[in-house]
Amino acid sequence: MRCPSLQRVIINRDGPKNRQYAGLRSTDETSRLPPADLSRIYKDSPISIWVEDFSSIKERLETLKRNGTRDIRAYFKKHPEEVIALAQKVRVLDVNKATLETYEAATHRELLRGLGLVFNKESYDVFKEEIVALAEGKTVFSSEAVTKSLRGNLRHILLKLVVPHAYAGTLSRVFIFIIDITELKESHKDLRESEAKYKTVVELAPNALLMIDADTGIVLEANRRAERLFGLPTEQIVGMHLEQLLPREESERHRKIIQDHVEDGCRTSSEIVVCGKSGNRASVSVRSCLVGIQGRRCVLMIFQEMDEGQEEAREPGALRSAAWNHPARHKELERLSRREQDVIRLVSAGMTNRQIAKKLFISVKTVETHRARIMDKLGFHKTADIVRFAIYSGLFEEMPEKG
């Protein structure tokens, strides 16, 4: 994230080798290694390294100090143009190969010509903090920032500025180390999006949902519908054992049913009886999905209350659920291709486009195309519509396992 468009220049790129890596010559900290080894480490380092000369900045800071400037941050706030002026005084002496790769530059010359493309307001803000740290006598500064490559791709970076002890008085050699953390940031973003979509699925579900630890039987999550079914607040349901929500005299039969659900993954459906806070009992049909969350086996249980009409109409061994036999399952599903149905299942599972692409071995662009076609065919306008459709059509029953 070094200052582009600020007329920084690399000097002596074509000069003698003993000048090319002048900033890496032996100092108090590096005297144990010969210059050749230092140059090799610098050149082949997987971390972006910039060697820069801040001596002109040092002189300007001294001038400001002699003129009575004591609070350099307050001075910059009053004179923001000074930050740009100081940035123009920095000279880039050299950069290594990893720097070219990070910023997608073919050559050093291309990198310097395109620096204006990667430098933004946040870059100036970080540079200002660098100068404030140097003005306070610090020789180490770290910050996180966002910049762009020459191809316009975002780069989330960790920046560290280090002034070798031998150059602390002049700032004629300053090392800038940059670590590209873009993939890490994107994975965190995907995780947050997945969690948000998962919560949407749970709260929009027309039925009571419980997420249960498959090994202990402890309820990990419950939605508002479960709160109504069991007559308990979700905060109280979470942490209870599943058997506490079922009639005690039928616990053995229910334990066997739940075990079958775990073994069968997401294909088992059964009729059971649950009891609420007041002791009232309700007949429900239950279906489950076995999912993996952060290495833990969990059972997502979906409870559908059965009214009297459903109980009279049901056939032995068959599940008569309004949600699972919604007309959409027969009319709308036939309008969707098999791949589009797969995408709906994965969207309802809370996966991002990137995760879906990886799961189905297709490109992110193809996933976006499938989602656009789904929206068009079904007249949807937002992801919540897809989630709701997955629940009512039965596709949510086949929610894939998440690792």
Stockholm file with secondary structure:
# STOCKHOLM 1.0

chainA/1-403         MRCPSLQRVIINRDGPKNRQYAGLRSTDETSRLPPADLSRIYKDSPISIWVEDFSSIKERLETLKRNGTRDIRAYFKKHPEEVIALAQKVRVLDVNKATLETYEAATHRELLRGLGLVFNKESYDVFKEEIVALAEGKTVFSSEAVTKSLRGNLRHILLKLVVPHAYAGTLSRVFIFIIDITELKESHKDLRESEAKYKTVVELAPNALLMIDADTGIVLEANRRAERLFGLPTEQIVGMHLEQLLPREESERHRKIIQDHVEDGCRTSSEIVVCGKSGNRASVSVRSCLVGIQGRRCVLMIFQEMDEGQEEAREPGALRSAAWNHPARHKELERLSRREQDVIRLVSAGMTNRQIAKKLFISVKTVETHRARIMDKLGFHKTADIVRFAIYSGLFEEMPEKG
#=GR chainA/1-403 SS CCCCSSCCCBCCTTSCHHHHTGGGSCCTTTTTSCHHHHHHHHHHCSSEEEEEECHHHHHHHHHHHHTTCCCHHHHHHHCTHHHHHHHTTCEEEEECHHHHHHTTCSSHHHHHHTHHHHCCHHHHHHHHHHHHHHHTTCSEEEEEEEEECTTSCEEEEEEEEECCGGGTTTCCCEEEEEEECHHHHHHHHHHHHHHHHHHHHHHHCSSEEEEEETTTCBEEEECHHHHHHHTSCHHHHTTSBGGGGSCGGGHHHHHHHHHHHHHHTTCCEEEEEEECTTSCEEEEEEEEEEEEETTEEEEEEEEEECCHHHHHHCCTTCCCCTTTTCTHHHHTGGGSCHHHHHHHHHHHTTCCHHHHHHHHTCCHHHHHHHHHHHHHHHTCCSHHHHHHHHHHHSGGGGCCCCC
#=GC SS_cons         CCCCSSCCCBCCTTSCHHHHTGGGSCCTTTTTSCHHHHHHHHHHCSSEEEEEECHHHHHHHHHHHHTTCCCHHHHHHHCTHHHHHHHTTCEEEEECHHHHHHTTCSSHHHHHHTHHHHCCHHHHHHHHHHHHHHHTTCSEEEEEEEEECTTSCEEEEEEEEECCGGGTTTCCCEEEEEEECHHHHHHHHHHHHHHHHHHHHHHHCSSEEEEEETTTCBEEEECHHHHHHHTSCHHHHTTSBGGGGSCGGGHHHHHHHHHHHHHHTTCCEEEEEEECTTSCEEEEEEEEEEEEETTEEEEEEEEEECCHHHHHHCCTTCCCCTTTTCTHHHHTGGGSCHHHHHHHHHHHTTCCHHHHHHHHTCCHHHHHHHHHHHHHHHTCCSHHHHHHHHHHHSGGGGCCCCC
//
